[in-house]
């Protein structure tokens, strides 16, 4: 998801709260043999970005997280501006900061399989008289070049991201898939190329299915995709569940919802039954259906978070790292993602910390959940 750039509602110059090493979310997560982390940007040297260059934000990330994932800096648009040129400056900035602060890094993403997130040159590329061979060369070269550069740093990669069309529930066609014959051919090559360069790394298919009713068909399509990987021997180790969960309304029976817990458990059972591990890769909560009152919103967001993690932690033995998509409301992508904006114009309060860097009830719930693992 793109990095947010919003004006905060609360701007008091409050320093990040003091979190002791034994009280951090990452410390609690590691007691369950996993890591806690967040997305982060390469950013600019000011206080208005969720980046390594924002001293307040970077200090909060360092105090709470043992793992970061680049928000945009590893995507094709950032790393490969043309067919014959790579630019690693943004990603290198994040890696240097992470190493200096003893924080691990996840890779995101080697192939975002959607035309709107391809660089322009790739959407219009002339693959010549041997299109399958040329498309394969471009993709393999990209993955080999990126993975080799960070082989000593990154041991878990989102190899393919969001390959299913949410409208048709079929794999998305791109310039690469048209050249190679099918989206599956592209994805298989991406995973095989990643495995060749990283024989011991965790290779992840990442997508945004969730437990809301509207995701039922998408969940089924992802299962078909994962089944296909297994049948073809594609080296996929885990499913990354983005977990951008949404409160669609306030259900008197549950307090928040609606959500389909039974169907969601069945989906997770099928995924893990195929041998895939799970990661929560991009957690946040969409609160546009909730009232404006901050205390009420924060309470209901925390309750929804608890209900979701109560289910996810039942898969403790198969669940690896847990990451949020931003630690502070101000920099969370939902602030400017139109379908998630609030009609009243207020900030979406979907992350563990408010825009003045104060821990919210969500943070307390995450600490409680991780303490039980």
Beta strands, then each sheet from edge to edge (+ up, - down):
strand 1: 36-40
strand 2: 67-70
strand 3: 104-112
strand 4: 154-161
strand 5: 202-207
strand 6: 238-241
strand 7: 244-246
strand 8: 277-286
strand 9: 319-324
sheet 1: 7+ 8+ 6+ 5+ 4+ 3+ 2+ 1+ 9+
end
